[in-house]
Amino acid sequence: MTSDDFITVDPAQAKLGQLLFYDRILSGNRNIACSTCHHPDLGTADGLSLGIGEGGEGLGPHRTAGVGDDRIRKRIPRNAPGLWNLGARDLHTMFHDGRLSVADTYENGFNSPAEEWLPEGLDNLLAAQAIFPLVAQFEMAGNPKENEVAGAVHNRIDYAWPILTDRVRHIPAYAEGFAGAFPHIDTATDITIADIANALSAFMIWEWTSFDSPFDAHLAGHPSALTEAEKQGMALFYGKADCASCHAGPLMTDQKFHALGLPPFGPGRTRRFDPMVRDVGRMGESDALEDAYAFKTPMLRNVALTAPYGHNGAYPTLEGIVRHHLAPLDMLDAWTRDMANLPDVPWLSGIDFMVWQDRLEMARLRAAVPMTNIQMSDAEVTQIVAFLGALTGETARDGPLGIPASVPSGLPVDGRITP
């Protein structure tokens, strides 16, 4: 990969996006930022199996579910993904279930949860993605009757974005920043949610584009870039282990959906008519039975930084998720609940593992897995894990902009996470 494989970014827009990414002004109750669940100290994720969104307190593994009336009402149904290389020009699908993609379904360039109400003026797929957590009840919007954003979302999704935009417009530093970074903006009233999204996109591309790993150096013709164990792991990855059948191409993903039979838990991403707690994955978007329990193949650069693993963070280590790929149903049977990193939430614990009590649902989950076991020795698994470690960028831990000392709203900034 080279810089030509990524969307070009304006530095002024990236700097503006940095401030917005760490600013809680974009949440309904002004108490959570994008950075809360996508923190650079945790590989741009949150270190939890299922996140603690709006109403929680603290960061990463230390985050708690809050107290009193402000406490969370639901865990985030899926694992917070890393933000690496989301500005790749070839990327056409996002979210674990692919519910956002480049398409002309609604004649606006995207197939998205907002359908025909998606705002105009979004520069790219990542910009389109950036506006959805802002209006998700349990992520950043909050609950009905708590704030005007949450109330608007429950009327119609696009009614909330102008409210957030108006907040930004009324902060002089943001008004000046947008006027300086975007040629079409002269005054605060010209700012739209698309401009906010484009700035966020510019920051994430600028900050977390990564292709300077030892593996990339090896591809560039430096044979000493990989250790012998990493080379052996690479040979297995592209050979016997068959990893590259899905983790293919420069992005190391086929951008398709596969049923792995990962151990289920949490509230699931249920639809209105689902009679039980479950997550049917891609089928929830496509309504196609062949997509049941299938989830998008993730990209792998910097994967060693983004534990835990799987669409729900079922495995705390790379070794665990590798072994699951090699023997999905055996690993499903051997999995134990303590492997899930779930902050204690007593008022939600009754549903955390409820799906395991549903014999038919568990049977459907197992039946959807098409894979047969691949026999690998412990030494070979160790070599594959070593290769995955060689996908970590040399500069991945230190983004060019980093965490701002303060943000224009004056609200608290998510700082460094202490071990």
Backbone torsions as a table, in degrees:
resi	resn	phi	psi	omega
1	MET	NA	149.0	175.4
2	THR	-134.4	175.1	179.5
3	SER	-62.0	-23.1	178.8
4	ASP	-66.7	-18.3	-179.9
5	ASP	-80.8	-2.1	-174.8
6	PHE	-122.8	153.8	178.4
7	ILE	-63.0	135.7	177.7
8	THR	-73.4	139.1	-173.8
9	VAL	-122.3	140.3	173.6
10	ASP	-83.3	123.3	-177.9
11	PRO	-58.0	-36.6	-179.8
12	ALA	-65.9	-38.6	177.5
13	GLN	-68.6	-37.0	178.3
14	ALA	-64.0	-41.8	178.8
15	LYS	-63.7	-40.3	177.1
16	LEU	-64.8	-42.0	178.3
17	GLY	-64.1	-33.4	176.7
18	GLN	-58.4	-46.1	-179.7
19	LEU	-63.3	-42.7	-180.0
20	LEU	-66.4	-37.0	-178.3
21	PHE	-62.5	-34.2	-178.4
22	TYR	-99.2	5.2	-175.3
23	ASP	-100.5	126.4	-179.2
24	ARG	-75.3	-2.3	179.7
25	ILE	-61.9	-22.1	-178.2
26	LEU	-85.3	4.0	176.3
27	SER	-105.4	153.2	-175.3
28	GLY	-55.2	-47.7	-177.8
29	ASN	-98.3	10.8	178.4
30	ARG	57.1	38.2	-175.3
31	ASN	-129.2	6.6	-179.3
32	ILE	-153.1	143.2	179.5
33	ALA	-119.1	170.0	174.6
34	CYS	-55.2	-39.1	-176.1
35	SER	-65.9	-19.7	-177.7
36	THR	-62.2	-38.5	-179.8
37	CYS	-105.9	-4.1	178.5
38	HIS	-134.0	74.3	-171.4
39	HIS	-98.9	136.7	-178.0
40	PRO	-61.8	-28.6	178.5
41	ASP	-71.5	-12.1	179.4
42	LEU	-119.1	33.4	177.8
43	GLY	66.6	26.9	-176.8
44	THR	71.0	20.0	172.8
45	ALA	-119.8	-154.6	-177.8
46	ASP	-127.7	0.1	176.8
47	GLY	76.3	1.5	-179.6
48	LEU	-108.7	156.1	174.6
49	SER	-67.8	-53.5	175.4
50	LEU	-123.8	129.2	-172.0
51	GLY	-69.6	161.1	172.2
52	ILE	-109.1	107.2	-173.6
53	GLY	-92.2	-134.7	-175.7
54	GLU	-54.9	127.9	-179.1
55	GLY	102.5	-16.2	178.1
56	GLY	-77.7	172.9	-179.5
57	GLU	-136.1	142.5	177.9
58	GLY	89.3	-174.9	-175.4
59	LEU	-130.4	148.4	171.0
60	GLY	56.3	-141.5	-178.8
61	PRO	-60.3	-17.8	179.9
62	HIS	-89.4	-3.0	-175.4
63	ARG	-70.1	137.0	179.2
64	THR	-115.3	170.5	-172.0
65	ALA	-87.6	6.1	177.9
66	GLY	83.8	178.2	-176.5
67	VAL	-137.2	161.6	173.7
68	GLY	61.0	-147.9	-177.3
69	ASP	-67.7	-20.7	-177.4
70	ASP	-87.6	-6.1	-176.3
71	ARG	-63.6	160.1	-176.4
72	ILE	-67.5	153.0	177.9
73	ARG	-106.6	-9.3	-177.4
74	LYS	-165.2	143.3	170.5
75	ARG	-71.5	153.6	170.5
76	ILE	-64.3	129.8	-170.6
77	PRO	-66.8	-22.5	-176.0
78	ARG	-132.8	162.7	-179.0
79	ASN	-67.8	140.5	177.2
80	ALA	-72.2	116.5	-177.7
81	PRO	-78.3	156.2	172.3
82	GLY	-67.8	163.2	-174.6
83	LEU	-109.6	18.8	-175.1
84	TRP	-72.1	133.6	169.4
85	ASN	61.4	28.1	179.9
86	LEU	-76.5	-2.8	175.1
87	GLY	-97.4	13.2	178.3
88	ALA	-63.5	133.8	-177.0
89	ARG	-63.3	-28.8	-177.0
90	ASP	-85.3	-5.7	-179.1
91	LEU	-73.3	126.4	-176.3
92	HIS	-126.1	-3.8	-176.3
93	THR	-142.0	140.6	179.8
94	MET	-135.5	165.4	-175.2
95	PHE	77.6	153.6	-177.3
96	HIS	-57.6	-31.3	-178.6
97	ASP	-104.1	5.0	177.0
98	GLY	69.3	26.5	-175.3
99	ARG	-75.8	-2.0	171.6
100	LEU	-125.0	126.2	-179.5
101	SER	-152.0	160.5	173.8
102	VAL	-74.8	119.0	-177.4
103	ALA	-168.3	165.7	178.0
104	ASP	-109.1	29.3	-177.1
105	THR	-55.4	-42.8	-177.2
106	TYR	-114.0	19.5	176.6
107	GLU	58.9	29.9	175.2
108	ASN	-128.7	10.2	176.7
109	GLY	96.2	-10.2	-175.2
110	PHE	-141.3	148.9	165.3
111	ASN	-101.3	111.6	-172.3
112	SER	-141.6	166.6	176.4
113	PRO	-61.6	-20.0	178.9
114	ALA	-84.0	-8.6	178.1
115	GLU	50.0	-126.8	-176.8
116	GLU	-76.8	-5.1	-179.1
117	TRP	-94.9	8.3	176.6
118	LEU	-64.6	134.7	-178.8
119	PRO	-61.6	150.6	174.5
120	GLU	-82.1	156.4	173.5
121	GLY	95.7	7.0	178.9
122	LEU	-74.8	129.6	-172.7
123	ASP	-73.1	-31.0	-171.4
124	ASN	-164.2	178.5	-176.8
125	LEU	-61.6	-41.1	-178.8
126	LEU	-65.3	-37.8	176.5
127	ALA	-63.1	-39.7	177.3
128	ALA	-63.7	-40.9	179.8
129	GLN	-62.8	-38.2	-170.3
130	ALA	-61.8	-24.8	-174.6
131	ILE	-87.7	-9.1	-176.3
132	PHE	-79.7	-39.6	174.8
133	PRO	-59.8	-27.4	-179.0
134	LEU	-63.4	-28.6	-175.7
135	VAL	-114.1	16.0	176.1
136	ALA	-90.2	125.0	-172.2
137	GLN	-51.9	-51.0	-172.5
138	PHE	-90.1	-3.8	177.5
139	GLU	-95.0	-66.0	-175.6
140	MET	-132.4	-19.6	-172.9
141	ALA	-76.8	-38.0	-174.3
142	GLY	94.4	-178.8	-173.6
143	ASN	-95.3	154.5	177.7
144	PRO	-53.5	143.2	179.7
145	LYS	77.7	-5.7	178.1
146	GLU	-84.5	-34.4	-177.8
147	ASN	-159.3	166.6	-175.7
148	GLU	-69.3	-26.9	179.2
149	VAL	-67.3	-50.3	-179.8
150	ALA	-61.5	-39.3	178.8
151	GLY	-63.4	-40.6	-179.9
152	ALA	-66.8	-39.3	180.0
153	VAL	-57.9	-40.0	-176.7
154	HIS	-78.1	-5.1	170.5
155	ASN	-90.6	-57.6	172.2
156	ARG	-162.3	140.2	-168.7
157	ILE	-55.2	-39.5	-174.6
158	ASP	-78.9	-5.4	176.9
159	TYR	-74.5	-19.3	-176.1
160	ALA	-83.9	-32.6	-174.8
161	TRP	-61.6	-39.1	176.8
162	PRO	-63.1	-29.5	178.8
163	ILE	-66.2	-45.6	178.0
164	LEU	-65.2	-39.7	178.5
165	THR	-60.8	-41.3	-178.8
166	ASP	-63.8	-35.9	176.2
167	ARG	-59.4	-46.0	-178.1
168	VAL	-66.1	-42.2	-179.8
169	ARG	-56.4	-33.9	-174.0
170	HIS	-85.9	5.7	175.1
171	ILE	-103.2	111.7	-172.7
172	PRO	-52.3	-41.5	-178.0
173	ALA	-63.2	-36.7	177.0
174	TYR	-71.0	-42.2	179.2
175	ALA	-58.2	-44.0	178.9
176	GLU	-68.0	-40.2	-179.4
177	GLY	-63.3	-43.5	179.1
178	PHE	-66.6	-40.4	179.2
179	ALA	-62.9	-33.0	-179.9
180	GLY	-81.8	-25.7	-173.9
181	ALA	-96.5	-24.7	-175.5
182	PHE	-120.1	118.4	-176.1
183	PRO	-58.8	-30.2	-176.2
184	HIS	-84.3	-1.3	-178.2
185	ILE	-105.3	121.2	177.5
186	ASP	-107.5	-39.6	-179.0
187	THR	-131.8	170.0	-177.8
188	ALA	-57.7	-33.2	-177.6
189	THR	-68.4	-15.0	178.9
190	ASP	-80.3	-15.0	-176.4
191	ILE	-71.5	134.3	176.4
192	THR	-123.7	170.4	177.2
193	ILE	-63.4	-29.4	177.2
194	ALA	-64.5	-37.6	177.4
195	ASP	-65.5	-40.9	176.5
196	ILE	-61.8	-44.9	179.2
197	ALA	-64.0	-40.5	179.8
198	ASN	-65.5	-35.8	176.7
199	ALA	-67.7	-43.6	176.9
200	LEU	-59.7	-43.5	178.6
201	SER	-61.0	-45.3	-179.9
202	ALA	-59.2	-42.7	178.6
203	PHE	-63.1	-48.6	-176.8
204	MET	-63.4	-35.5	177.7
205	ILE	-69.8	-46.0	-179.6
206	TRP	-62.4	-42.3	-172.0
207	GLU	-82.3	-35.0	-168.0
208	TRP	-127.4	32.0	165.9
209	THR	-84.6	126.7	-170.2
210	SER	-143.4	115.1	174.7
211	PHE	-147.6	37.2	179.4
212	ASP	-116.8	36.6	178.9
213	SER	-80.7	165.6	172.9
214	PRO	-55.9	-35.2	177.1
215	PHE	-62.3	-43.3	178.3
216	ASP	-64.4	-38.2	176.3
217	ALA	-63.4	-39.7	176.5
218	HIS	-60.4	-44.7	179.4
219	LEU	-64.0	-28.5	-179.1
220	ALA	-81.2	0.3	174.9
221	GLY	104.5	21.1	178.7
222	HIS	-109.5	91.7	-173.3
223	PRO	-62.4	-21.6	-179.3
224	SER	-88.3	3.0	-177.2
225	ALA	-68.3	-29.4	-179.5
226	LEU	-107.1	144.7	173.4
227	THR	-74.2	169.6	179.8
228	GLU	-63.4	-39.7	178.7
229	ALA	-64.2	-39.8	179.0
230	GLU	-66.6	-37.2	177.0
231	LYS	-66.0	-41.5	177.2
232	GLN	-62.9	-40.3	177.6
233	GLY	-65.3	-38.1	176.9
234	MET	-63.0	-41.8	179.0
235	ALA	-62.7	-38.4	177.5
236	LEU	-69.7	-41.3	-179.1
237	PHE	-58.3	-44.3	-178.5
238	TYR	-93.0	3.1	-178.5
239	GLY	-129.3	-107.1	-170.9
240	LYS	-54.9	-40.6	-176.7
241	ALA	-75.8	-17.2	175.2
242	ASP	62.3	26.0	179.9
243	CYS	-63.2	-36.7	-173.3
244	ALA	-74.0	-5.0	175.1
245	SER	-66.3	-25.1	175.7
246	CYS	-113.6	-42.3	-179.8
247	HIS	-87.9	70.0	-169.4
248	ALA	-108.0	161.7	172.0
249	GLY	74.7	-178.2	-178.4
250	PRO	-58.0	-35.9	-179.7
251	LEU	-81.8	-7.5	-178.1
252	MET	59.6	39.4	172.6
253	THR	-154.6	144.0	173.0
254	ASP	-87.7	-2.6	-178.7
255	GLN	57.7	26.9	177.1
256	LYS	-111.0	-172.7	-171.2
257	PHE	-126.1	136.4	-174.9
258	HIS	-139.6	140.5	177.8
259	ALA	-90.5	116.3	-177.6
260	LEU	-107.4	-8.6	-178.0
261	GLY	66.9	37.1	177.7
262	LEU	-64.0	144.5	-179.7
263	PRO	-57.8	124.7	-176.9
264	PRO	-87.1	148.7	172.5
265	PHE	-168.8	173.0	-178.9
266	GLY	85.6	-171.4	-175.1
267	PRO	-74.5	-13.3	-174.7
268	GLY	71.1	164.8	174.6
269	ARG	-105.0	79.2	-173.0
270	THR	-80.2	151.1	172.0
271	ARG	-96.5	168.2	-174.2
272	ARG	-57.4	-32.1	-175.3
273	PHE	-98.3	4.0	178.4
274	ASP	-69.5	127.1	-177.2
275	PRO	-83.2	-5.1	-177.8
276	MET	-146.8	168.1	174.9
277	VAL	-71.6	117.4	179.1
278	ARG	-165.3	168.2	175.8
279	ASP	-135.5	108.7	-176.7
280	VAL	-91.8	6.5	173.5
281	GLY	65.1	-133.4	-175.3
282	ARG	-57.0	-31.0	-179.3
283	MET	-60.4	-28.2	177.9
284	GLY	-64.1	-25.1	177.4
285	GLU	-95.2	-42.4	-172.4
286	SER	-90.6	-22.4	-173.7
287	ASP	60.9	21.1	178.2
288	ALA	-101.3	125.7	-175.9
289	LEU	-59.1	-32.9	-179.4
290	GLU	-68.2	-11.2	178.1
291	ASP	-95.0	5.6	-176.6
292	ALA	-59.8	128.9	175.2
293	TYR	64.5	18.9	178.5
294	ALA	-97.4	140.2	-178.9
295	PHE	-131.3	156.5	-172.9
296	LYS	-67.2	139.1	174.9
297	THR	-67.5	120.4	-179.2
298	PRO	-79.1	155.8	169.0
299	MET	-71.6	159.3	-169.6
300	LEU	-117.9	-9.5	179.0
301	ARG	-63.0	135.2	-177.8
302	ASN	66.6	21.1	-178.4
303	VAL	-61.8	-28.5	-179.8
304	ALA	-65.8	-16.0	-177.6
305	LEU	-93.5	-6.8	-165.9
306	THR	-114.6	26.8	177.7
307	ALA	-59.1	152.5	-0.9
308	PRO	-81.0	176.4	-166.4
309	TYR	-119.5	152.7	-176.4
310	GLY	102.5	162.5	-177.4
311	HIS	-61.7	-19.1	176.7
312	ASN	-122.0	14.0	177.7
313	GLY	64.0	39.5	-174.3
314	ALA	-70.2	-26.0	-175.3
315	TYR	-117.4	128.5	-177.9
316	PRO	-78.0	-14.8	-175.7
317	THR	-129.9	157.6	174.2
318	LEU	-62.5	-37.9	178.6
319	GLU	-59.4	-41.2	-179.4
320	GLY	-62.6	-46.7	-177.9
321	ILE	-71.6	-31.8	175.3
322	VAL	-63.9	-47.0	-179.9
323	ARG	-63.0	-34.2	177.7
324	HIS	-64.7	-41.7	177.9
325	HIS	-60.8	-34.4	-176.9
326	LEU	-77.3	-29.7	-178.5
327	ALA	-148.0	73.4	-170.1
328	PRO	-56.6	-50.2	-174.3
329	LEU	-74.5	-33.9	175.9
330	ASP	-63.4	-42.5	-179.8
331	MET	-71.1	-33.2	175.0
332	LEU	-60.5	-42.1	179.8
333	ASP	-68.3	-31.1	-175.6
334	ALA	-89.3	-11.3	-175.3
335	TRP	-66.5	143.6	177.8
336	THR	-123.8	152.1	-172.3
337	ARG	-63.3	-27.6	-178.7
338	ASP	-68.2	-11.3	178.4
339	MET	-76.0	-19.1	177.6
340	ALA	-83.1	129.5	178.9
341	ASN	-91.4	89.1	-176.8
342	LEU	-119.2	112.0	174.2
343	PRO	-53.8	144.0	-176.9
344	ASP	-64.3	121.9	176.9
345	VAL	-134.5	87.4	-172.7
346	PRO	-55.4	-36.2	-176.2
347	TRP	-77.3	-6.1	176.6
348	LEU	-116.6	-5.1	-173.2
349	SER	-62.6	-25.1	-178.9
350	GLY	-64.8	-24.6	-179.4
351	ILE	-105.2	-6.0	-174.9
352	ASP	-56.0	-41.0	-177.7
353	PHE	-123.9	23.2	-178.1
354	MET	-59.5	-34.1	-175.6
355	VAL	-60.5	-27.3	-179.9
356	TRP	-67.6	-18.3	178.2
357	GLN	-82.5	-9.5	-177.9
358	ASP	-94.8	96.7	-174.5
359	ARG	-59.4	-41.6	-177.3
360	LEU	-70.7	-38.8	178.6
361	GLU	-65.1	-42.0	178.4
362	MET	-65.1	-34.9	177.8
363	ALA	-67.4	-38.4	177.5
364	ARG	-65.4	-40.7	178.2
365	LEU	-59.7	-44.9	-179.4
366	ARG	-67.3	-40.9	-175.9
367	ALA	-67.3	-21.9	-178.0
368	ALA	-78.5	-12.3	-176.9
369	VAL	-81.0	116.3	-176.3
370	PRO	-90.0	-8.5	-168.9
371	MET	-82.5	150.0	171.1
372	THR	-105.6	158.2	-176.8
373	ASN	-65.1	145.0	172.3
374	ILE	-113.7	121.2	-176.2
375	GLN	-79.4	122.5	178.8
376	MET	-137.0	143.4	176.7
377	SER	-78.2	163.9	176.7
378	ASP	-59.2	-38.5	180.0
379	ALA	-64.1	-39.2	179.6
380	GLU	-68.6	-38.9	176.1
381	VAL	-61.3	-42.7	178.5
382	THR	-60.4	-38.7	179.2
383	GLN	-67.6	-39.7	177.1
384	ILE	-62.6	-43.6	178.5
385	VAL	-61.6	-39.1	177.4
386	ALA	-61.2	-42.4	177.9
387	PHE	-63.1	-42.2	178.6
388	LEU	-61.2	-34.4	175.5
389	GLY	-65.8	-29.4	179.5
390	ALA	-75.4	1.2	175.4
391	LEU	-91.5	1.5	-179.9
392	THR	-80.6	126.1	-179.2
393	GLY	-66.7	146.5	179.8
394	GLU	-63.3	-30.3	-178.6
395	THR	-109.6	16.0	-172.9
396	ALA	-64.6	-30.3	-174.8
397	ARG	-84.5	-6.8	-177.3
398	ASP	-134.3	90.7	178.5
399	GLY	-67.4	154.7	-177.0
400	PRO	-63.3	-29.0	-179.2
401	LEU	-101.1	-36.8	177.8
402	GLY	71.2	-159.0	-178.4
403	ILE	-93.8	126.2	179.4
404	PRO	-70.0	150.4	178.6
405	ALA	-69.8	-29.9	179.3
406	SER	-155.7	168.0	178.6
407	VAL	-127.7	156.1	-174.1
408	PRO	-57.7	-27.9	-179.7
409	SER	-70.7	-20.3	-175.1
410	GLY	83.0	-1.2	178.8
411	LEU	-73.7	159.4	-178.8
412	PRO	-60.5	148.0	179.3
413	VAL	-108.3	137.7	175.0
414	ASP	-67.8	111.8	-177.8
415	GLY	-89.1	-156.9	179.6
416	ARG	-68.8	150.9	179.4
417	ILE	-99.8	120.6	179.7
418	THR	-80.1	142.2	-178.9
419	PRO	-58.4	NA	NA
